[in-house]
Amino acid sequence: MTTTTLRPDATISSSGVITGAANAHTALNDNSDASYVNDVATVELGTFTLPAGAVTKQIVCRLRAQSSDSNTRTAQAAALVVFLPNPLEILQVISVSGSVGTTITTLSGTPVAVSLSQASIGALQFFVGDLSNPAALDLVRKMEGYADLTYVTIPVTTVTAVTPDPYTASNVVPIAHTNTLDADGGVQTRHQMRLFTAAQYGIGGFDPATSPATQDTGEVVGAALTRNTVVLANSTTYRAYVRVSQTVNGVSHWSAYAFDQFEVSVTTSDIDTVTTVAVNASARIDITVNRDAASSAWNFVEVERSTDAGATWSPVRGATYVDSTGNANTFTVSDYETGNGQATIYRARATRIVSLLPITGAFVQSTPAVSWTSESAWLKSPTNPTLNSSVLVSGPVESSTSVDRGVFYVLGVSAPVVVSDVRRLTVGYITFQTDSDAAITILQALLDESELLFHAPVDWDVSPMYISIGDVRRERGPMEGFPVTRWPSSYVEIAAPRDPLASAP
């Protein structure tokens, strides 16, 4: 137990008779039952220095007392701990319960959670007095007063050395840590890992808590003692920094960062080239990934796209860590999701599995940027690309957005108080048009899909969007033999659906 007992060391005020001691604080801290306070007293408590990084957890008051006559009295002794800056602020009232009889008894209060600074500890005061019978303050003798303050020392964590070093089993490296935890703080409730390359941790002014990192897990809730890294570059030195926390009085109590330094050295499956072809007639881009035949065979392939010159990347549908074992040296995928006329670059990497562990090669990027173009609007099915088709649209694409909000008018105030939620994605109407039975068949098959991707021509100023089609009305031509049919359709914009082929290492 990391508990220290604070005893009175100075008298603030007292009244009534003090027996066997020169003053109230001496009577209450001399470990003698022959000295006592009969009435009330307020005394200062001694202080102590918290260990570096420690935090207080709780305080418990104790009072050693007995009845001054032959009667047993219940709950007539009480203690009040106060925090005393200027002005006076009551920290916590603690009533010491129990029966006080002719036998000397030590009464204990209920533990109270406290989070005290060092200055606050030094300002604690202790009040003793009879609360139930103010008219007879001398009916209980108070022999000793105690304040038991429990604190929690700072957690200490140690990052287990990566073995072997260099690490050859995978370039996803398990980082383990062990803890030394104060029992009064409980178990590990959070941990955080931040990973740095030698170039990152070698920068002047490096701080593991704030410097740019290769990986930052953020605060991870739980007692886990192992965390995997992201895919790490081959033949590179890293440091994994870890900190852990306990929860004391609802607040995270963190350790300092500890680290282990290690190197990654693996045999990878490597990409040779990534080539792209725009297929305007199908509103798509075809990507071909060629493996370096001199490297190890691949098991999985990942393809990503960037529409901002490589600043950010997103996965290509149908190529997120997909099984490539059936393709010895070449993997192909079609990307239907890039926008009309949107310049796009691609990158790919391969993963091989050795003893059930992944080893992933470096990304190789396509060049130059590529885009498909079309003067038509397109409807595409993410689950069945064979349905993808250009469509005729009659009139503008109507759209609106909405937001839930409450508007409250306060008496005497001219301006309302408004509480708003986030703005929703667009809703609206698209009127499709067909001019043949074949076009009707294609459109109806698309409208039956639960999720569709809509691409408009560039000059329409309508961003690509995934939509769900609702009510559809069919308006036939005005006379027999007139080939045009209009299809006013309501839609709501939705998030991109998940990729059913996507997996993870």
C-alpha positions in Angstrom: 0.0 0.0 0.0 1.4 3.4 -0.9 -0.3 5.3 1.9 1.2 7.9 4.2 -0.4 9.1 7.4 -0.6 12.8 8.0 -0.7 13.9 11.7 -1.5 17.3 13.2 1.6 19.5 13.6 0.1 23.0 14.4 -3.0 24.4 16.0 -5.2 26.8 14.1 -7.8 27.1 16.8 -9.3 25.3 19.8 -11.9 25.7 22.5 -12.6 24.0 25.8 -10.3 21.9 27.9 -7.1 20.2 26.6 -5.9 17.5 28.9 -2.3 16.2 29.1 -0.8 18.4 26.4 0.1 22.0 25.9 -2.0 22.4 22.8 -4.5 20.6 20.5 -2.1 19.4 17.9 0.2 17.8 20.4 -2.7 16.1 22.1 -3.8 14.7 18.8 -0.5 13.4 17.5 1.5 12.2 20.6 0.2 8.6 20.5 -0.8 8.9 24.1 -4.3 8.2 25.4 -3.6 10.3 28.4 -3.8 13.5 26.3 -7.0 14.6 24.6 -9.2 17.4 23.3 -12.6 17.6 24.9 -14.3 20.2 22.7 -13.4 21.3 19.1 -10.1 22.0 17.4 -8.8 22.9 14.0 -5.2 21.9 13.3 -2.8 21.8 10.4 -1.7 18.5 9.1 1.9 17.7 8.4 2.9 17.3 4.8 5.1 15.0 2.7 6.6 15.1 -0.8 4.9 13.1 -3.5 7.3 10.9 -5.5 7.9 12.3 -8.9 5.0 11.6 -11.2 2.8 10.2 -8.4 -0.9 11.2 -8.0 -3.1 11.1 -5.0 -6.0 8.6 -5.0 -8.0 8.8 -1.7 -8.0 10.1 1.9 -9.4 8.4 5.0 -9.8 10.2 8.3 -9.4 8.3 11.6 -10.1 9.4 15.2 -9.2 7.7 18.4 -11.9 8.6 21.0 -13.9 7.5 24.0 -17.0 8.7 25.9 -16.1 11.0 28.9 -18.7 9.3 31.1 -20.5 5.9 31.3 -22.8 6.5 28.4 -22.3 5.1 24.9 -22.7 7.7 22.2 -23.2 7.0 18.5 -21.6 9.1 15.8 -20.7 12.0 18.1 -17.2 12.2 16.7 -16.5 13.7 13.3 -13.6 14.9 11.2 -13.6 17.6 8.5 -10.6 17.8 6.1 -10.4 21.1 4.3 -8.2 22.6 1.6 -7.2 26.0 2.7 -6.0 28.6 0.1 -7.5 32.0 0.4 -10.5 32.1 0.5 -11.3 28.9 2.4 -12.5 26.0 0.2 -13.9 22.9 1.7 -12.3 19.9 0.1 -14.4 17.1 1.7 -16.6 16.6 4.7 -16.0 13.2 6.2 -18.2 12.0 9.0 -16.6 9.4 11.2 -19.3 7.0 12.2 -19.4 4.4 15.0 -20.2 4.0 18.6 -18.1 5.8 21.2 -18.2 4.1 24.6 -16.1 4.0 27.7 -13.6 1.8 25.8 -11.2 3.8 23.7 -12.1 3.2 20.0 -10.5 4.2 16.7 -13.2 5.3 14.3 -12.6 5.4 10.5 -14.3 7.4 7.8 -15.2 6.3 4.4 -12.4 6.7 1.8 -12.9 9.8 -0.3 -11.3 10.2 -3.8 -9.0 13.2 -4.0 -6.7 14.5 -6.6 -4.3 16.9 -4.8 -1.4 18.9 -5.9 1.7 19.1 -3.8 0.6 22.6 -2.6 -2.8 21.3 -1.7 -1.3 18.5 0.4 0.6 21.1 2.3 -2.6 23.1 3.0 -4.7 20.3 4.5 -6.3 21.0 7.8 -8.1 18.7 10.2 -11.2 19.5 12.3 -12.4 17.4 15.2 -15.6 18.0 17.1 -18.9 16.7 18.4 -21.6 17.1 15.8 -24.6 15.4 17.4 -24.6 17.3 20.7 -23.3 20.9 20.3 -24.7 21.7 23.8 -22.3 19.2 25.4 -19.1 19.5 23.5 -17.1 17.7 26.2 -18.9 14.4 26.1 -16.3 12.8 23.8 -12.6 12.8 24.3 -10.5 13.0 21.1 -7.1 11.4 21.7 -5.5 11.1 18.3 -6.3 12.3 14.8 -5.0 10.7 11.5 -5.5 11.4 7.8 -4.4 8.4 5.7 -3.5 9.7 2.2 -3.1 7.1 -0.5 -1.2 7.9 -3.7 -0.3 6.0 -6.8 3.3 6.0 -8.1 3.9 6.6 -11.8 3.6 3.5 -14.0 6.8 2.2 -15.5 6.8 0.3 -18.8 9.6 -1.6 -20.5 9.5 -2.4 -24.2 10.6 -6.0 -24.9 13.5 -6.2 -27.2 12.5 -7.3 -30.7 14.1 -10.7 -31.4 15.9 -11.5 -33.6 17.3 -8.1 -34.5 17.4 -7.6 -37.4 13.8 -9.0 -37.5 13.5 -11.4 -40.4 10.1 -13.1 -39.9 7.9 -10.3 -41.2 7.9 -6.6 -41.7 4.8 -6.4 -39.6 6.6 -6.5 -36.2 4.9 -7.4 -32.9 5.9 -4.9 -30.2 5.5 -6.2 -26.7 5.9 -4.4 -23.3 5.9 -5.2 -19.6 4.7 -3.0 -16.8 5.5 -2.2 -13.2 2.3 -0.9 -11.8 1.3 0.5 -8.3 -1.3 -1.9 -7.0 -3.4 1.0 -5.8 -3.7 2.2 -9.4 -5.1 -1.0 -10.7 -4.4 -2.7 -14.1 -3.2 -1.1 -17.3 -6.2 0.6 -18.8 -4.6 2.2 -21.9 -1.5 2.1 -23.9 0.0 4.1 -26.9 2.7 3.1 -29.3 4.5 5.6 -31.6 7.0 4.3 -34.2 9.8 6.3 -35.7 12.5 5.7 -38.4 16.1 6.6 -37.6 15.6 9.7 -39.7 12.7 10.8 -37.6 14.1 10.1 -34.1 17.5 11.6 -35.2 16.0 15.1 -35.8 17.1 17.7 -33.3 14.5 18.4 -30.6 13.0 15.0 -31.1 10.1 14.3 -28.6 8.5 10.8 -28.7 5.2 12.4 -27.6 4.9 15.0 -30.3 7.4 14.5 -33.1 6.0 13.2 -36.5 5.8 9.4 -36.5 5.6 6.6 -39.0 2.8 5.1 -36.8 0.8 6.4 -33.9 -1.8 4.1 -32.5 -3.3 6.8 -30.3 -4.7 5.9 -26.9 -5.7 2.2 -27.1 -8.1 1.1 -24.4 -7.4 -2.2 -22.7 -4.8 -4.3 -21.0 -3.1 -5.7 -24.1 0.7 -6.0 -23.9 1.4 -6.5 -27.6 0.7 -4.3 -30.6 1.6 -5.0 -34.3 3.3 -2.3 -36.3 2.1 -1.2 -39.8 4.1 -2.6 -42.7 7.6 -1.4 -42.3 10.2 -0.6 -44.9 12.9 -3.2 -45.5 16.5 -2.7 -44.4 15.4 0.2 -42.1 16.1 0.9 -38.5 13.1 1.9 -36.2 12.4 2.8 -32.6 9.1 1.7 -31.0 8.1 4.0 -28.2 5.4 2.8 -25.7 3.7 4.4 -22.8 0.9 2.9 -20.6 -1.6 4.3 -18.1 -3.7 3.3 -15.1 -6.9 5.1 -14.3 -6.9 7.0 -11.0 -10.1 8.8 -10.0 -11.3 8.7 -13.6 -8.2 10.2 -15.1 -5.4 8.5 -17.1 -2.2 8.3 -15.2 0.5 7.8 -17.8 4.0 6.4 -17.6 6.9 8.0 -19.4 7.7 6.6 -22.9 10.1 3.7 -23.2 11.5 2.3 -26.4 13.3 -0.5 -28.2 15.4 0.0 -31.4 15.4 -2.7 -34.1 16.0 -3.2 -37.8 13.8 -4.9 -40.4 15.5 -7.3 -42.8 13.2 -9.5 -44.9 13.0 -11.1 -48.4 10.1 -9.5 -50.3 8.0 -10.1 -53.3 8.6 -7.1 -55.5 6.6 -5.2 -58.1 8.3 -4.5 -61.4 5.9 -2.1 -63.1 2.4 -0.7 -62.7 0.8 0.2 -66.1 -2.6 1.9 -66.8 -4.9 2.2 -69.8 -8.0 4.5 -70.0 -11.0 2.7 -71.5 -13.3 5.6 -72.4 -15.9 3.3 -73.9 -16.5 1.7 -70.5 -15.7 4.7 -68.3 -12.9 2.8 -66.5 -9.2 2.5 -66.1 -7.4 -0.8 -66.4 -4.4 -1.4 -64.2 -1.8 -4.1 -64.8 0.6 -5.0 -62.1 3.7 -7.0 -63.1 5.8 -8.9 -60.6 9.6 -8.8 -60.6 10.1 -12.4 -61.6 13.5 -12.4 -60.0 11.9 -11.8 -56.6 10.0 -14.3 -54.4 6.5 -15.4 -55.5 3.5 -13.3 -54.3 0.4 -14.3 -52.4 -1.5 -11.1 -52.2 -1.6 -7.8 -54.1 -2.8 -4.3 -53.1 -3.5 -1.5 -55.6 -4.3 2.1 -54.5 -5.2 5.3 -56.3 -4.4 8.9 -55.8 -6.3 11.8 -57.4 -4.1 14.5 -55.7 -0.7 13.7 -57.2 0.2 11.3 -54.4 -0.7 13.4 -51.4 -3.3 10.9 -50.3 -4.2 7.3 -51.4 -7.3 5.2 -51.3 -7.8 1.5 -52.1 -9.0 0.3 -55.5 -12.2 -1.8 -55.3 -11.4 -5.4 -56.0 -7.7 -5.0 -55.3 -7.4 -4.5 -51.6 -5.1 -7.3 -50.4 -6.6 -9.8 -52.8 -5.3 -13.3 -53.5 -2.9 -13.4 -56.4 -1.5 -16.9 -56.1 -3.3 -17.9 -59.4 -1.4 -15.1 -61.3 2.2 -16.0 -61.4 3.6 -12.7 -62.6 0.7 -10.4 -63.7 -2.4 -9.1 -61.8 -5.1 -6.9 -63.5 -7.9 -4.9 -62.1 -10.4 -2.4 -63.5 -11.1 0.8 -61.6 -14.6 2.1 -62.3 -14.7 4.6 -59.4 -12.5 7.5 -60.6 -14.3 10.5 -61.8 -14.9 11.6 -65.4 -11.7 13.4 -66.5 -10.0 13.0 -63.1 -6.2 12.6 -63.4 -5.3 9.5 -61.4 -2.1 7.7 -60.5 -1.8 4.2 -59.1 0.6 2.2 -56.9 0.8 -1.4 -56.0 2.7 -3.7 -53.7 2.9 -7.5 -53.1 2.8 -9.6 -50.0 4.2 -13.1 -49.5 3.2 -15.4 -46.6 6.0 -17.3 -44.8 5.1 -19.4 -41.8 1.7 -17.7 -41.6 3.4 -14.3 -41.3 3.1 -11.5 -44.0 6.2 -10.0 -45.7 5.2 -7.0 -47.8 7.3 -5.3 -50.5 7.5 -1.6 -51.3 4.9 0.3 -53.3 5.7 0.9 -57.0 3.9 3.8 -58.7 2.4 4.2 -62.2 3.4 7.1 -64.4 2.1 9.2 -66.0 -1.4 10.2 -64.6 -4.3 8.8 -66.5 -8.0 9.6 -66.8 -11.1 8.3 -68.7 -13.4 10.8 -70.4 -16.9 10.6 -71.7 -19.6 13.1 -72.8 -22.3 10.8 -71.4 -23.6 10.2 -67.9 -22.9 6.8 -66.4 -24.6 4.5 -63.9 -22.4 1.8 -62.5 -23.0 -1.2 -60.2 -20.2 -1.8 -57.7 -21.2 -5.5 -57.3 -21.9 -6.2 -61.0 -19.8 -4.1 -63.3 -21.3 -5.9 -66.4 -24.4 -3.8 -65.8 -22.4 -0.5 -66.1 -23.8 1.7 -68.8 -24.0 5.2 -70.2 -27.5 6.7 -69.6 -29.4 9.6 -71.0 -30.5 12.2 -68.5 -33.4 14.6 -69.2 -33.0 17.9 -67.5 -30.7 18.9 -64.6 -29.8 16.7 -61.7 -31.8 18.1 -58.7 -30.2 18.0 -55.3 -30.7 19.4 -51.8 -29.2 18.9 -48.4 -30.8 19.0 -45.0 -29.8 19.3 -41.4 -31.7 18.6 -38.1 -31.7 21.6 -35.9 -33.6 23.1 -33.0 -34.4 26.8 -32.9 -35.2 28.2 -29.4 -36.4 31.6 -28.6 -35.5 33.0 -25.2 -37.7 35.6 -23.5 -36.1 39.0 -23.6 -33.5 38.0 -26.2 -33.9 38.9 -29.9 -31.5 36.3 -31.3 -32.6 32.6 -31.2 -30.5 29.8 -29.8 -29.8 27.3 -32.5 -28.6 23.7 -32.0 -27.6 21.9 -35.2 -26.6 18.4 -36.2 -24.2 17.6 -39.1 -25.5 18.3 -42.6 -26.6 15.2 -44.5 -25.6 14.0 -47.9 -27.6 15.1 -50.9 -31.1 13.9 -51.8 -32.9 14.8 -55.1 -34.2 13.6 -58.4 -32.6 12.4 -61.6 -34.8 11.9 -64.7 -33.4 9.2 -66.9 -34.5 8.8 -70.5 -34.6 5.8 -72.9 -35.2 5.6 -76.6 -35.3 1.9 -77.2 -36.4 -1.4 -75.7 -32.8 -2.4 -75.2 -32.1 0.9 -73.3 -35.2 0.2 -71.1 -33.9 -3.3 -70.3 -30.5 -2.0 -69.3 -31.9 0.9 -67.2 -34.4 -1.2 -65.4 -31.7 -3.7 -64.4 -29.6 -0.9 -63.0 -32.5 0.7 -61.1 -33.1 -2.6 -59.4 -29.6 -2.4 -57.9 -29.5 -1.3 -54.2 -26.3 0.8 -54.6 -25.2 2.6 -57.7 -22.3 4.9 -58.7 -23.4 8.0 -60.8 -20.8 9.8 -63.0 -21.8 12.9 -64.8 -20.1 14.6 -67.7 -17.4 17.1 -66.5 -19.3 20.2 -67.6 -22.4 19.3 -65.5 -20.6 20.3 -62.3 -22.0 17.2 -60.5 -19.5 15.3 -58.4 -19.3 11.5 -58.6 -21.6 10.0 -55.9 -22.9 6.7 -54.7 -26.7 6.7 -54.7 -29.6 4.6 -53.7 -32.6 4.9 -56.1 -36.0 5.2 -54.5 -39.3 5.8 -56.2 -39.2 5.7 -60.0 -42.0 6.9 -62.3 -42.3 5.8 -65.9 -43.6 8.5 -68.3 -44.2 7.1 -71.8 -44.1 9.1 -75.0 -47.1 11.2 -75.9 -48.2 9.1 -78.8 -48.0 5.6 -80.2 -44.7 4.9 -81.8 -43.0 7.8 -80.0 -39.8 6.1 -78.7 -38.8 8.3 -75.8 -39.6 7.3 -72.2 -38.8 9.4 -69.2 -38.0 7.9 -65.8 -38.1 10.5 -62.9 -36.2 8.8 -60.0 -35.7 9.9 -56.5 -32.3 9.2 -54.9 -30.3 9.7 -51.7 -26.6 9.9 -51.7 -24.9 7.1 -49.6 -21.4 6.2 -48.4 -19.3 4.0 -50.7 -20.3 0.4 -50.1 -17.7 -2.0 -48.7 -15.5 -4.0 -51.0 -16.5 -7.7 -50.5 -13.1 -8.8 -51.9 -11.1 -6.7 -49.5 -9.1 -8.5 -46.8 -6.2 -7.6 -44.5 -2.9 -9.2 -43.6 
